[in-house]
Amino acid sequence: MPISTEDVMDERRKVQRHCTLKAGSITFNREAGVDCRVRNLSPAGACLEVASQLGIPDEFVLVVEIDHVKAPCHVIWRTATRLGVVFDAQEPLRHAHAGARSAG
């Protein structure tokens, strides 16, 4: 059985990602945005699924409303409909369901 790109990436991850299927948004240039699906997620990065890679820059902010996540990130790999990102934050990403409190 052939090995997929995502399987190879799993072996090189420093932090295990958890499978998920959540709505997200790739935001950039203040007004521009692209809808995406978050396929897996960890405190260090994520795998995102998009309809098309066209116009998606190498750096953007990932927004996952349901988890109150707004994380600057950059792309480390791409396929036709998926991209792997690493979060740029100094501290690991914290999820609302893990007990993190949101400001405000």
C-alpha positions as CSV (number, residue, x, y, z in Angstrom):
1,M,0.0,0.0,0.0
2,P,1.5,3.4,-0.9
3,I,2.3,5.9,1.8
4,S,0.5,9.2,1.7
5,T,2.2,12.6,2.2
6,E,0.3,13.1,5.4
7,D,1.5,9.7,6.8
8,V,5.1,10.8,6.1
9,M,4.5,14.1,7.8
10,D,3.1,12.3,10.9
11,E,6.5,10.7,11.5
12,R,8.3,14.0,11.6
13,R,5.9,15.9,14.0
14,K,7.3,16.9,17.4
15,V,3.7,17.0,18.8
16,Q,1.0,14.5,18.0
17,R,-1.9,16.0,16.2
18,H,-5.5,14.9,16.9
19,C,-7.9,14.2,14.1
20,T,-10.8,16.6,13.8
21,L,-13.1,18.1,11.3
22,K,-13.8,21.7,12.2
23,A,-14.7,24.8,10.1
24,G,-11.9,27.3,9.9
25,S,-10.9,30.4,8.1
26,I,-7.5,31.4,6.6
27,T,-7.3,35.1,7.0
28,F,-4.9,37.6,5.5
29,N,-4.7,41.2,4.2
30,R,-7.2,42.2,6.9
31,E,-10.3,41.6,4.6
32,A,-9.3,38.6,2.6
33,G,-10.2,35.1,3.8
34,V,-10.6,31.5,2.6
35,D,-12.8,28.9,4.2
36,C,-11.1,25.7,5.2
37,R,-11.6,22.5,7.1
38,V,-9.2,21.7,10.0
39,R,-8.4,18.0,9.5
40,N,-6.1,17.6,12.4
41,L,-4.8,19.9,15.1
42,S,-2.1,20.1,17.8
43,P,-0.6,22.8,19.9
44,A,2.2,23.2,17.3
45,G,0.3,23.0,14.0
46,A,-2.5,21.8,11.8
47,C,-3.5,20.2,8.6
48,L,-6.0,22.3,6.6
49,E,-8.2,21.3,3.7
50,V,-9.2,23.9,1.1
51,A,-11.0,23.9,-2.2
52,S,-8.0,25.5,-4.0
53,Q,-4.6,26.7,-3.0
54,L,-4.9,29.7,-5.3
55,G,-4.3,33.0,-3.5
56,I,-3.3,31.4,-0.2
57,P,-0.1,33.0,1.0
58,D,2.7,31.3,2.9
59,E,1.9,33.2,6.1
60,F,-1.6,33.9,7.5
61,V,-3.9,33.7,10.6
62,L,-5.9,30.6,11.2
63,V,-9.3,31.2,12.8
64,V,-11.3,28.4,14.4
65,E,-14.3,30.1,15.9
66,I,-15.7,27.1,17.8
67,D,-12.4,26.7,19.8
68,H,-11.8,30.5,20.1
69,V,-8.5,30.1,18.2
70,K,-6.8,32.9,16.3
71,A,-3.3,31.8,15.5
72,P,-0.6,33.3,13.2
73,C,1.0,30.4,11.2
74,H,3.1,29.6,8.2
75,V,2.8,26.8,5.6
76,I,5.4,24.0,5.7
77,W,3.9,21.7,3.0
78,R,1.2,21.9,0.4
79,T,-0.8,19.5,-1.9
80,A,-3.6,20.3,-4.3
81,T,-6.2,20.6,-1.6
82,R,-4.3,20.4,1.8
83,L,-1.7,22.3,3.6
84,G,0.3,21.7,6.7
85,V,0.9,24.7,9.0
86,V,3.1,25.5,12.0
87,F,1.9,28.0,14.5
88,D,4.2,31.0,15.0
89,A,3.2,31.8,18.6
90,Q,6.0,31.6,21.2
91,E,3.7,29.6,23.5
92,P,2.0,26.4,22.3
93,L,-1.6,26.8,21.0
94,R,-4.2,26.4,23.8
95,H,-7.7,25.3,23.0
96,A,-10.8,26.6,24.8
97,H,-11.9,23.0,25.7
98,A,-8.5,22.5,27.4
99,G,-9.3,25.0,30.1
100,A,-7.7,28.1,28.5
101,R,-9.5,31.3,29.2
102,S,-10.2,33.9,26.5
103,A,-9.6,37.6,27.2
104,G,-12.5,39.9,27.1
